[in-house]
Amino acid sequence: SGWYDRNNNCVSTESEYKFTVLSDMFIKMNIENTEFENIAKGCKVTSKDIYTLGNSWNAENLTDGQYDSIKGNLGFSSGTINTNQADTWIELDLGRINTFNRINLYPRTDVFAKNGRTVGFPEDFKISISNDGENYTPIREYIGFAAPLKKPAVIQFSKPQEARFVRI
């Protein structure tokens, strides 16, 4: 737990702060529960199509716990795709069957489109799960998904899901 800035960067792990009001002051706080276990952290990632450039872009960056694109660790990217109808995927091997009720998908934060929007985030995608890595069950599908801006897309499930493998 801790205090986070608007880009979800932890700025302090202190649980309490004291303010002294010296004159008129306005404080705006958005408090939300950020405590959750990242069961994907450090898990094995495979993909049909991975773009790799040193440590800046590689599959391991997808599950390293770094939520913002930073110099030397920009994140994960598929290879260059010249069509809107690409058939590409990523797969996370969680190592064992886990129970989860949400998936957070973090967008790029290093560059933005001319209109200020997020780039490189999928508009159409499906989330499927498997216990054996061969037989997948679709659990959610999106068409025309609006990419989040500087925050994760939080996909919550009304009932807990159980899987070892998650494919997006």
N, C-alpha and C positions, 0 to 999 in steps of 0.2 A: 504494500500500500504506500501511498505517498501523494504528493501534489504534482499535477501534470499541467503543462502549458496547452495552448489550443491545438498544437500539432501532436499531442499525446506523448510528448517527451517528458520523462520524469525530471522535475526540477528540484525536488527535495523528498527525502523519505521521512522527514519530521511529521509527526501526527498532529501537532498543535502549534499554532502561531499566536503571538500576542501583538495587537495593533494599538498604537497610541494615536488618537485623533488630535491633530494640531490645529486644524481649521476644517472648513467644509470638505467633506470627503465622500467619494462615491466608490463603492466596492461592488463588483458584480461577480458572483460565484456560480459556477455550474458544477454541482457535485453529483457524481455518479459512481456506482460501484464498479471499480476497475479490477477487483480481485477475481482472478480466474487462473486456472492452471493451463499453461500452454502445452498441451499434450503433443503438439507437432514439433516443438523445439528440438532441433538436432536430428530429426528423423530423416531417413533416406528419401531422396526425391528422384524420380525418373520422369522423363518426358519424351514425347514423340519428336520434339523439336526444341533443342536448347541452344541459345546464343551464349557463348562464353567469351569473355574478354578479361583475362587475368582474374583478380579478385573482385573487380568492379561488377561484373555480370557473371553469375554462375548459379548452378542449381542449389548449392549449399546456402546461398544467401536467402533462399525462399523460407527456410525454417531456422534461421540463426537468431531470431528474437529481435533483430534490428528492424524497427518499423518505419524509419524514414530513409530515403535515399541520401547517402552521404558520400563524399569523395572517398574512393577506394572500396566502397560497398554500396553500389547503386541498387542492387536487388537482383531479381530474376527476370529474364525476358525470353520469350520464344524467339526463334530465328525470324528473319525478315519475311513477312507474308504480304503478298501483293494482291490479295483478294479479301473481300469481306466474308467469304464462305470457307475459311480455313478449317481443316479437320486436324486440330492439334489438341494436346491434353498434357496435364501434369498429374502425377500420382504420388501420394505420400504414403509411405509404409510406416505406420505408427509403432511397429515392432511387436505389438500384441493387440488383441481386441480391446478397445477402449470405448467408454460411454461418453458422449458429448451432446450438447444441446445447441451449439452454435459454431459457426465458422466465420472468422474475420479475414477478409481479403483487403490487403493494404495496397493502395495505388502508388504510382511513382510520385515523388515529391521534389525531384531535381529539375524537371522542366515542365512547362505547361503549353497548351495550344495557344494560338494567337488570341483566342477569345477568353483565355484565362482558365480554361477547363483542363481536366486531367487527360493525359495522353496514354495510349497503350493499354487501356483497361478493357476487358472483353464486354461486348454488348449482349451477345448471345452465348450462354453457356449452360452446362448441365453439371450437377453434382451427383456422383454415384458412389456407392460404398460396396465393399466386399470384405469377406473374412479370409478368403483364400487367394486373392489376387488374380482370379480368373473369371469368376462369376460375379458380375456387378448388378446392383439394383439401383436404378435412378431414384433419388429422393427429392430433388428439386430441379426445376428448369426455368431459365429466364430468357426472354426475348426482349430486346430493346432496354436492357438494364442501364440505368443512369449511373455513370461512374461517379464515385464519391470524390470530393475535393478536400485534400489534406486530412482525411480521416478514413478509417476503415469502413468497408461495406460489411455490416454485421448481419449475417444470415442466421436467424434463429429458427429452431424447430420446436413445434408445440409439444412433441414427445421426444425423449432422449433417443439418440441413434447409437447403434453399436457397430463397430467395424474396426478392422485392422488397416485396411486400405481405403483411401479417399481419392477419388479421381475427379478432376475438374476440367 
